[in-house]
C-alpha cells in the first residue's frame, strides 16, 4: 500500500531534483530563483547535494521550487 498517494516528490531523489533544475535553469538562473550559496558561489551538483543534504531549510526551498515548476520540465 502506498503511504504517500499525492506526494509529488515520492520516489524522486534529491539528486534527480537538483539535476533537473540545473538542466532546465542552469546554476546562474537557479541561484537567482533560490538565493543560496550552493547555487551562486562556485556551484556543482556534488557540492550542492552535500549542502542540501545537511541543511533542511535549504532543501525545503529547493523541493518547493521544484514542485512549483514541475509542469515546466520535459517528461
Rosetta blueprint (number, residue, H / E / L):
1 X L
2 X L
3 X L
4 X L
5 X L
6 X L
7 X L
8 X L
9 X L
10 X L
11 X L
12 X L
13 X L
14 X H
15 X H
16 X H
17 X H
18 X H
19 X H
20 X H
21 X H
22 X H
23 X H
24 X H
25 X H
26 X H
27 X H
28 X H
29 X H
30 X H
31 X H
32 X H
33 X H
34 X L
35 X L
36 X L
37 X H
38 X H
39 X H
40 X H
41 X L
42 X L
43 X L
44 X L
45 X H
46 X H
47 X H
48 X H
49 X H
50 X H
51 X H
52 X H
53 X H
54 X H
55 X L
56 X H
57 X H
58 X H
59 X H
60 X H
61 X H
62 X H
63 X H
64 X H
65 X H
66 X H
67 X H
68 X H
69 X L
70 X H
71 X H
72 X H
73 X L
74 X L
75 X L
